[in-house]
Amino acid sequence: MLPNTHVDFALVSLFLFFGFFVSLVFYLRREDRREGYPLEEDSSGRVRTAGGFLFTATPKTFHLPHGGGTLTVPNKGRDRRPLAARRTSVVPGSPMRPTGNPMIDGVGPGSYAERAKVPDFTVDGVPKIVPMRVAQNFTIAKGDADPRGMTVYGTDGKSAGVVAEVWVDRPEAMIRYLEVSLPPEGGSVMLPITMARIDKRRGWVKVDAITAAQFADVPRIESPDRITLYEEERVVAYYGGGFLYATPARAEPLL
């Protein structure tokens, strides 16, 4: 009698799928450790090991667009900025209490990442977000409120300044920021449009995130005609932190 020489293709397919799935899991676990690792223990601050060769991504070099150079990760680079906060308890996971101005120091909702200090570019290599004095082919739609010239009020109901210019996202064709001129000769600061409420009937702009006096500490931008990714991060984080830290009452329990 001849031996049974047939091949069970269903069983072979099952083994191939199992091998592929296990390989995929290992690949994904290595790739998700490309940035942000090794971890740091919450209580002691001790840096953990990266996890061994099976869980450490092989260094890969990325070519940044528009002549931005290259970036190799993982590179064991760590965020070593001093933390302007102290623990309220030795228990792991206990909250942190700010030691300075949390809206500027980047604590809690005011935290920010150190993004690249270059603008966000279009596919054509020009800055995406610019003032309308640069993007002269943009206009405010007929019937919509033009915020230029409107007074800006903080959450305390006091006047902070006047909208001097509108910054638009050229590819998305939408407003991203309002440029607010601060008196007297306080310069200009950026106001994210998502943090502003424009009242066309009253002719003002209301901001609930911060008080009028706190506009003076909004992180400034270096160029009058462009904003970098890092500057965007700082500006948005400042207003975001205001929802918790702008007034003492906001950091207290609701009840």
PAMITOR-416856 format. One record per residue (C-alpha): residue in one letter; y, z, x. Coordinates in nm, 3 decimals. Layout:
// PAMITOR-416856
<site><res>A</res><py>Y</py><pz>Z</pz><px>X</px></site>
...
END
This chain:
// PAMITOR-416856
<site><res>M</res><py>0.000</py><pz>0.000</pz><px>0.000</px></site>
<site><res>L</res><py>0.346</py><pz>-0.095</pz><px>0.132</px></site>
<site><res>P</res><py>0.593</py><pz>0.191</pz><px>0.187</px></site>
<site><res>N</res><py>0.885</py><pz>0.233</pz><px>-0.053</px></site>
<site><res>T</res><py>1.171</py><pz>0.057</pz><px>0.130</px></site>
<site><res>H</res><py>1.431</py><pz>0.022</pz><px>-0.144</px></site>
<site><res>V</res><py>1.785</py><pz>0.158</pz><px>-0.096</px></site>
<site><res>D</res><py>1.942</py><pz>0.391</pz><px>-0.352</px></site>
<site><res>F</res><py>2.293</py><pz>0.247</pz><px>-0.356</px></site>
<site><res>A</res><py>2.414</py><pz>0.510</pz><px>-0.602</px></site>
<site><res>L</res><py>2.319</py><pz>0.786</pz><px>-0.357</px></site>
<site><res>V</res><py>2.474</py><pz>0.597</pz><px>-0.065</px></site>
<site><res>S</res><py>2.797</py><pz>0.553</pz><px>-0.263</px></site>
<site><res>L</res><py>2.801</py><pz>0.925</pz><px>-0.341</px></site>
<site><res>F</res><py>2.768</py><pz>1.018</pz><px>0.027</px></site>
<site><res>L</res><py>3.036</py><pz>0.766</pz><px>0.126</px></site>
<site><res>F</res><py>3.273</py><pz>0.905</pz><px>-0.134</px></site>
<site><res>F</res><py>3.203</py><pz>1.262</pz><px>-0.023</px></site>
<site><res>G</res><py>3.272</py><pz>1.170</pz><px>0.341</px></site>
<site><res>F</res><py>3.592</py><pz>0.988</pz><px>0.244</px></site>
<site><res>F</res><py>3.714</py><pz>1.279</pz><px>0.034</px></site>
<site><res>V</res><py>3.651</py><pz>1.537</pz><px>0.309</px></site>
<site><res>S</res><py>3.830</py><pz>1.314</pz><px>0.560</px></site>
<site><res>L</res><py>4.122</py><pz>1.276</pz><px>0.322</px></site>
<site><res>V</res><py>4.153</py><pz>1.654</pz><px>0.281</px></site>
<site><res>F</res><py>4.159</py><pz>1.706</pz><px>0.659</px></site>
<site><res>Y</res><py>4.416</py><pz>1.426</pz><px>0.697</px></site>
<site><res>L</res><py>4.648</py><pz>1.568</pz><px>0.432</px></site>
<site><res>R</res><py>4.619</py><pz>1.922</pz><px>0.569</px></site>
<site><res>R</res><py>4.717</py><pz>1.794</pz><px>0.914</px></site>
<site><res>E</res><py>5.009</py><pz>1.588</pz><px>0.784</px></site>
<site><res>D</res><py>5.159</py><pz>1.868</pz><px>0.575</px></site>
<site><res>R</res><py>5.190</py><pz>2.070</pz><px>0.897</px></site>
<site><res>R</res><py>5.406</py><pz>1.809</pz><px>1.063</px></site>
<site><res>E</res><py>5.724</py><pz>2.008</pz><px>0.988</px></site>
<site><res>G</res><py>5.788</py><pz>2.372</pz><px>0.904</px></site>
<site><res>Y</res><py>5.504</py><pz>2.510</pz><px>1.113</px></site>
<site><res>P</res><py>5.395</py><pz>2.740</pz><px>1.268</px></site>
<site><res>L</res><py>5.462</py><pz>3.003</pz><px>1.004</px></site>
<site><res>E</res><py>5.642</py><pz>3.330</pz><px>1.068</px></site>
<site><res>E</res><py>5.520</py><pz>3.658</pz><px>0.925</px></site>
<site><res>D</res><py>5.762</py><pz>3.812</pz><px>0.678</px></site>
<site><res>S</res><py>5.730</py><pz>4.173</pz><px>0.793</px></site>
<site><res>S</res><py>5.695</py><pz>4.153</pz><px>1.171</px></site>
<site><res>G</res><py>5.851</py><pz>3.815</pz><px>1.247</px></site>
<site><res>R</res><py>5.546</py><pz>3.725</pz><px>1.455</px></site>
<site><res>V</res><py>5.483</py><pz>3.352</pz><px>1.478</px></site>
<site><res>R</res><py>5.135</py><pz>3.254</pz><px>1.370</px></site>
<site><res>T</res><py>4.923</py><pz>2.997</pz><px>1.546</px></site>
<site><res>A</res><py>4.944</py><pz>2.641</pz><px>1.421</px></site>
<site><res>G</res><py>4.587</py><pz>2.651</pz><px>1.287</px></site>
<site><res>G</res><py>4.378</py><pz>2.476</pz><px>1.550</px></site>
<site><res>F</res><py>4.320</py><pz>2.109</pz><px>1.623</px></site>
<site><res>L</res><py>4.182</py><pz>2.035</pz><px>1.274</px></site>
<site><res>F</res><py>4.503</py><pz>2.152</pz><px>1.106</px></site>
<site><res>T</res><py>4.771</py><pz>2.044</pz><px>1.351</px></site>
<site><res>A</res><py>4.927</py><pz>1.701</pz><px>1.310</px></site>
<site><res>T</res><py>4.922</py><pz>1.469</pz><px>1.606</px></site>
<site><res>P</res><py>5.280</py><pz>1.407</pz><px>1.728</px></site>
<site><res>K</res><py>5.429</py><pz>1.097</pz><px>1.571</px></site>
<site><res>T</res><py>5.757</py><pz>0.925</pz><px>1.660</px></site>
<site><res>F</res><py>5.977</py><pz>0.789</pz><px>1.382</px></site>
<site><res>H</res><py>6.246</py><pz>0.528</pz><px>1.445</px></site>
<site><res>L</res><py>6.555</py><pz>0.628</pz><px>1.248</px></site>
<site><res>P</res><py>6.751</py><pz>0.357</pz><px>1.066</px></site>
<site><res>H</res><py>7.085</py><pz>0.208</pz><px>1.170</px></site>
<site><res>G</res><py>7.052</py><pz>0.296</pz><px>1.537</px></site>
<site><res>G</res><py>6.995</py><pz>0.666</pz><px>1.475</px></site>
<site><res>G</res><py>6.747</py><pz>0.696</pz><px>1.760</px></site>
<site><res>T</res><py>6.399</py><pz>0.844</pz><px>1.729</px></site>
<site><res>L</res><py>6.249</py><pz>1.169</pz><px>1.607</px></site>
<site><res>T</res><py>5.913</py><pz>1.305</pz><px>1.718</px></site>
<site><res>V</res><py>5.738</py><pz>1.565</pz><px>1.500</px></site>
<site><res>P</res><py>5.582</py><pz>1.813</pz><px>1.528</px></site>
<site><res>N</res><py>5.798</py><pz>1.923</pz><px>1.818</px></site>
<site><res>K</res><py>5.769</py><pz>2.304</pz><px>1.788</px></site>
<site><res>G</res><py>6.140</py><pz>2.319</pz><px>1.713</px></site>
<site><res>R</res><py>6.238</py><pz>2.623</pz><px>1.508</px></site>
<site><res>D</res><py>6.546</py><pz>2.722</pz><px>1.312</px></site>
<site><res>R</res><py>6.690</py><pz>2.993</pz><px>1.534</px></site>
<site><res>R</res><py>7.016</py><pz>3.047</pz><px>1.348</px></site>
<site><res>P</res><py>7.096</py><pz>3.419</pz><px>1.313</px></site>
<site><res>L</res><py>7.017</py><pz>3.551</pz><px>0.967</px></site>
<site><res>A</res><py>7.318</py><pz>3.728</pz><px>0.817</px></site>
<site><res>A</res><py>7.106</py><pz>3.957</pz><px>0.602</px></site>
<site><res>R</res><py>6.887</py><pz>4.263</pz><px>0.640</px></site>
<site><res>R</res><py>6.574</py><pz>4.370</pz><px>0.463</px></site>
<site><res>T</res><py>6.607</py><pz>4.633</pz><px>0.192</px></site>
<site><res>S</res><py>6.260</py><pz>4.767</pz><px>0.265</px></site>
<site><res>V</res><py>5.981</py><pz>4.745</pz><px>0.521</px></site>
<site><res>V</res><py>5.746</py><pz>4.623</pz><px>0.250</px></site>
<site><res>P</res><py>5.652</py><pz>4.253</pz><px>0.298</px></site>
<site><res>G</res><py>5.830</py><pz>4.033</pz><px>0.046</px></site>
<site><res>S</res><py>6.113</py><pz>4.278</pz><px>-0.015</px></site>
<site><res>P</res><py>6.454</py><pz>4.122</pz><px>-0.088</px></site>
<site><res>M</res><py>6.724</py><pz>4.064</pz><px>0.172</px></site>
<site><res>R</res><py>7.076</py><pz>4.203</pz><px>0.141</px></site>
<site><res>P</res><py>7.360</py><pz>3.988</pz><px>0.283</px></site>
<site><res>T</res><py>7.561</py><pz>4.145</pz><px>0.565</px></site>
<site><res>G</res><py>7.857</py><pz>3.906</pz><px>0.554</px></site>
<site><res>N</res><py>7.986</py><pz>3.634</pz><px>0.324</px></site>
<site><res>P</res><py>7.659</py><pz>3.489</pz><px>0.187</px></site>
<site><res>M</res><py>7.829</py><pz>3.176</pz><px>0.054</px></site>
<site><res>I</res><py>7.929</py><pz>3.080</pz><px>0.408</px></site>
<site><res>D</res><py>7.642</py><pz>3.238</pz><px>0.600</px></site>
<site><res>G</res><py>7.378</py><pz>3.040</pz><px>0.411</px></site>
<site><res>V</res><py>7.192</py><pz>3.324</pz><px>0.241</px></site>
<site><res>G</res><py>6.991</py><pz>3.300</pz><px>-0.080</px></site>
<site><res>P</res><py>7.116</py><pz>3.022</pz><px>-0.311</px></site>
<site><res>G</res><py>7.378</py><pz>2.941</pz><px>-0.048</px></site>
<site><res>S</res><py>7.117</py><pz>2.851</pz><px>0.213</px></site>
<site><res>Y</res><py>7.122</py><pz>2.505</pz><px>0.366</px></site>
<site><res>A</res><py>6.923</py><pz>2.286</pz><px>0.601</px></site>
<site><res>E</res><py>7.071</py><pz>2.146</pz><px>0.921</px></site>
<site><res>R</res><py>7.050</py><pz>1.783</pz><px>0.821</px></site>
<site><res>A</res><py>7.162</py><pz>1.493</pz><px>1.038</px></site>
<site><res>K</res><py>7.532</py><pz>1.482</pz><px>1.112</px></site>
<site><res>V</res><py>7.559</py><pz>1.118</pz><px>1.007</px></site>
<site><res>P</res><py>7.648</py><pz>0.968</pz><px>0.666</px></site>
<site><res>D</res><py>7.389</py><pz>0.844</pz><px>0.423</px></site>
<site><res>F</res><py>7.389</py><pz>0.467</pz><px>0.469</px></site>
<site><res>T</res><py>7.321</py><pz>0.173</pz><px>0.240</px></site>
<site><res>V</res><py>7.069</py><pz>-0.096</pz><px>0.333</px></site>
<site><res>D</res><py>7.363</py><pz>-0.286</pz><px>0.479</px></site>
<site><res>G</res><py>7.443</py><pz>-0.002</pz><px>0.719</px></site>
<site><res>V</res><py>7.768</py><pz>0.118</pz><px>0.559</px></site>
<site><res>P</res><py>7.830</py><pz>0.471</pz><px>0.428</px></site>
<site><res>K</res><py>7.711</py><pz>0.517</pz><px>0.071</px></site>
<site><res>I</res><py>7.957</py><pz>0.784</pz><px>-0.041</px></site>
<site><res>V</res><py>8.323</py><pz>0.703</pz><px>0.017</px></site>
<site><res>P</res><py>8.657</py><pz>0.766</pz><px>-0.158</px></site>
<site><res>M</res><py>8.785</py><pz>0.506</pz><px>-0.400</px></site>
<site><res>R</res><py>9.067</py><pz>0.429</pz><px>-0.158</px></site>
<site><res>V</res><py>8.791</py><pz>0.277</pz><px>0.058</px></site>
<site><res>A</res><py>8.573</py><pz>0.136</pz><px>-0.220</px></site>
<site><res>Q</res><py>8.862</py><pz>-0.051</pz><px>-0.377</px></site>
<site><res>N</res><py>8.632</py><pz>-0.259</pz><px>-0.597</px></site>
<site><res>F</res><py>8.551</py><pz>0.055</pz><px>-0.798</px></site>
<site><res>T</res><py>8.754</py><pz>0.165</pz><px>-1.100</px></site>
<site><res>I</res><py>8.722</py><pz>0.437</pz><px>-1.364</px></site>
<site><res>A</res><py>8.567</py><pz>0.290</pz><px>-1.677</px></site>
<site><res>K</res><py>8.807</py><pz>0.229</pz><px>-1.963</px></site>
<site><res>G</res><py>8.796</py><pz>0.520</pz><px>-2.203</px></site>
<site><res>D</res><py>8.660</py><pz>0.765</pz><px>-1.944</px></site>
<site><res>A</res><py>8.871</py><pz>1.047</pz><px>-1.807</px></site>
<site><res>D</res><py>9.034</py><pz>0.976</pz><px>-1.473</px></site>
<site><res>P</res><py>9.035</py><pz>1.318</pz><px>-1.301</px></site>
<site><res>R</res><py>9.291</py><pz>1.220</pz><px>-1.038</px></site>
<site><res>G</res><py>9.600</py><pz>1.432</pz><px>-1.083</px></site>
<site><res>M</res><py>9.423</py><pz>1.691</pz><px>-1.297</px></site>
<site><res>T</res><py>9.453</py><pz>2.061</pz><px>-1.211</px></site>
<site><res>V</res><py>9.133</py><pz>2.234</pz><px>-1.099</px></site>
<site><res>Y</res><py>9.063</py><pz>2.585</pz><px>-1.230</px></site>
<site><res>G</res><py>8.813</py><pz>2.834</pz><px>-1.089</px></site>
<site><res>T</res><py>8.580</py><pz>3.054</pz><px>-1.286</px></site>
<site><res>D</res><py>8.856</py><pz>3.319</pz><px>-1.301</px></site>
<site><res>G</res><py>9.082</py><pz>3.080</pz><px>-1.491</px></site>
<site><res>K</res><py>9.331</py><pz>3.047</pz><px>-1.205</px></site>
<site><res>S</res><py>9.457</py><pz>2.722</pz><px>-1.058</px></site>
<site><res>A</res><py>9.291</py><pz>2.617</pz><px>-0.732</px></site>
<site><res>G</res><py>9.449</py><pz>2.278</pz><px>-0.669</px></site>
<site><res>V</res><py>9.479</py><pz>1.922</pz><px>-0.790</px></site>
<site><res>V</res><py>9.227</py><pz>1.638</pz><px>-0.778</px></site>
<site><res>A</res><py>9.360</py><pz>1.396</pz><px>-0.519</px></site>
<site><res>E</res><py>9.078</py><pz>1.142</pz><px>-0.504</px></site>
<site><res>V</res><py>8.741</py><pz>1.044</pz><px>-0.644</px></site>
<site><res>W</res><py>8.443</py><pz>0.979</pz><px>-0.414</px></site>
<site><res>V</res><py>8.184</py><pz>0.732</pz><px>-0.537</px></site>
<site><res>D</res><py>7.826</py><pz>0.643</pz><px>-0.449</px></site>
<site><res>R</res><py>7.844</py><pz>0.269</pz><px>-0.394</px></site>
<site><res>P</res><py>7.476</py><pz>0.176</pz><px>-0.453</px></site>
<site><res>E</res><py>7.440</py><pz>0.408</pz><px>-0.753</px></site>
<site><res>A</res><py>7.786</py><pz>0.321</pz><px>-0.894</px></site>
<site><res>M</res><py>7.865</py><pz>0.678</pz><px>-0.990</px></site>
<site><res>I</res><py>8.104</py><pz>0.959</pz><px>-0.896</px></site>
<site><res>R</res><py>7.964</py><pz>1.210</pz><px>-0.647</px></site>
<site><res>Y</res><py>8.260</py><pz>1.426</pz><px>-0.544</px></site>
<site><res>L</res><py>8.617</py><pz>1.510</pz><px>-0.634</px></site>
<site><res>E</res><py>8.859</py><pz>1.561</pz><px>-0.348</px></site>
<site><res>V</res><py>9.072</py><pz>1.865</pz><px>-0.432</px></site>
<site><res>S</res><py>9.408</py><pz>1.918</pz><px>-0.264</px></site>
<site><res>L</res><py>9.480</py><pz>2.287</pz><px>-0.212</px></site>
<site><res>P</res><py>9.836</py><pz>2.428</pz><px>-0.220</px></site>
<site><res>P</res><py>10.040</py><pz>2.505</pz><px>-0.025</px></site>
<site><res>E</res><py>9.935</py><pz>2.266</pz><px>0.252</px></site>
<site><res>G</res><py>9.583</py><pz>2.403</pz><px>0.235</px></site>
<site><res>G</res><py>9.426</py><pz>2.068</pz><px>0.304</px></site>
<site><res>S</res><py>9.154</py><pz>1.911</pz><px>0.093</px></site>
<site><res>V</res><py>8.803</py><pz>2.022</pz><px>0.002</px></site>
<site><res>M</res><py>8.514</py><pz>1.848</pz><px>-0.168</px></site>
<site><res>L</res><py>8.394</py><pz>1.940</pz><px>-0.516</px></site>
<site><res>P</res><py>8.053</py><pz>1.807</pz><px>-0.630</px></site>
<site><res>I</res><py>8.093</py><pz>1.633</pz><px>-0.963</px></site>
<site><res>T</res><py>7.787</py><pz>1.823</pz><px>-1.093</px></site>
<site><res>M</res><py>7.982</py><pz>2.148</pz><px>-1.048</px></site>
<site><res>A</res><py>8.288</py><pz>2.024</pz><px>-1.238</px></site>
<site><res>R</res><py>8.359</py><pz>2.007</pz><px>-1.609</px></site>
<site><res>I</res><py>8.631</py><pz>1.755</pz><px>-1.690</px></site>
<site><res>D</res><py>8.830</py><pz>1.809</pz><px>-2.008</px></site>
<site><res>K</res><py>9.012</py><pz>1.487</pz><px>-2.089</px></site>
<site><res>R</res><py>9.199</py><pz>1.636</pz><px>-2.386</px></site>
<site><res>R</res><py>9.339</py><pz>1.933</pz><px>-2.191</px></site>
<site><res>G</res><py>9.375</py><pz>1.735</pz><px>-1.871</px></site>
<site><res>W</res><py>9.203</py><pz>1.984</pz><px>-1.640</px></site>
<site><res>V</res><py>8.885</py><pz>2.033</pz><px>-1.439</px></site>
<site><res>K</res><py>8.698</py><pz>2.363</pz><px>-1.476</px></site>
<site><res>V</res><py>8.460</py><pz>2.497</pz><px>-1.210</px></site>
<site><res>D</res><py>8.232</py><pz>2.787</pz><px>-1.303</px></site>
<site><res>A</res><py>8.069</py><pz>2.824</pz><px>-0.960</px></site>
<site><res>I</res><py>8.354</py><pz>2.988</pz><px>-0.765</px></site>
<site><res>T</res><py>8.693</py><pz>3.146</pz><px>-0.813</px></site>
<site><res>A</res><py>9.022</py><pz>2.975</pz><px>-0.735</px></site>
<site><res>A</res><py>9.073</py><pz>3.174</pz><px>-0.414</px></site>
<site><res>Q</res><py>8.726</py><pz>3.084</pz><px>-0.287</px></site>
<site><res>F</res><py>8.815</py><pz>2.715</pz><px>-0.273</px></site>
<site><res>A</res><py>8.991</py><pz>2.790</pz><px>0.055</px></site>
<site><res>D</res><py>8.653</py><pz>2.864</pz><px>0.222</px></site>
<site><res>V</res><py>8.471</py><pz>2.551</pz><px>0.107</px></site>
<site><res>P</res><py>8.324</py><pz>2.389</pz><px>0.423</px></site>
<site><res>R</res><py>8.553</py><pz>2.106</pz><px>0.532</px></site>
<site><res>I</res><py>8.452</py><pz>1.754</pz><px>0.630</px></site>
<site><res>E</res><py>8.562</py><pz>1.597</pz><px>0.956</px></site>
<site><res>S</res><py>8.637</py><pz>1.243</pz><px>0.844</px></site>
<site><res>P</res><py>8.879</py><pz>1.161</pz><px>0.559</px></site>
<site><res>D</res><py>8.673</py><pz>0.857</pz><px>0.457</px></site>
<site><res>R</res><py>8.308</py><pz>0.961</pz><px>0.493</px></site>
<site><res>I</res><py>8.085</py><pz>1.262</pz><px>0.448</px></site>
<site><res>T</res><py>7.773</py><pz>1.335</pz><px>0.653</px></site>
<site><res>L</res><py>7.438</py><pz>1.457</pz><px>0.525</px></site>
<site><res>Y</res><py>7.500</py><pz>1.790</pz><px>0.699</px></site>
<site><res>E</res><py>7.841</py><pz>1.827</pz><px>0.537</px></site>
<site><res>E</res><py>7.697</py><pz>1.746</pz><px>0.196</px></site>
<site><res>E</res><py>7.437</py><pz>2.016</pz><px>0.246</px></site>
<site><res>R</res><py>7.700</py><pz>2.274</pz><px>0.340</px></site>
<site><res>V</res><py>7.936</py><pz>2.186</pz><px>0.053</px></site>
<site><res>V</res><py>7.670</py><pz>2.191</pz><px>-0.219</px></site>
<site><res>A</res><py>7.517</py><pz>2.513</pz><px>-0.081</px></site>
<site><res>Y</res><py>7.856</py><pz>2.687</pz><px>-0.092</px></site>
<site><res>Y</res><py>7.906</py><pz>2.614</pz><px>-0.461</px></site>
<site><res>G</res><py>7.542</py><pz>2.695</pz><px>-0.534</px></site>
<site><res>G</res><py>7.581</py><pz>3.033</pz><px>-0.369</px></site>
<site><res>G</res><py>7.881</py><pz>3.102</pz><px>-0.588</px></site>
<site><res>F</res><py>7.664</py><pz>3.125</pz><px>-0.898</px></site>
<site><res>L</res><py>7.521</py><pz>3.448</pz><px>-0.754</px></site>
<site><res>Y</res><py>7.785</py><pz>3.573</pz><px>-0.510</px></site>
<site><res>A</res><py>8.124</py><pz>3.455</pz><px>-0.639</px></site>
<site><res>T</res><py>8.187</py><pz>3.785</pz><px>-0.817</px></site>
<site><res>P</res><py>8.019</py><pz>4.125</pz><px>-0.768</px></site>
<site><res>A</res><py>7.899</py><pz>4.129</pz><px>-1.129</px></site>
<site><res>R</res><py>7.690</py><pz>3.815</pz><px>-1.080</px></site>
<site><res>A</res><py>7.464</py><pz>3.987</pz><px>-0.827</px></site>
<site><res>E</res><py>7.391</py><pz>4.275</pz><px>-1.064</px></site>
<site><res>P</res><py>7.114</py><pz>4.294</pz><px>-1.328</px></site>
<site><res>L</res><py>7.186</py><pz>4.127</pz><px>-1.660</px></site>
<site><res>L</res><py>7.105</py><pz>4.447</pz><px>-1.851</px></site>
END
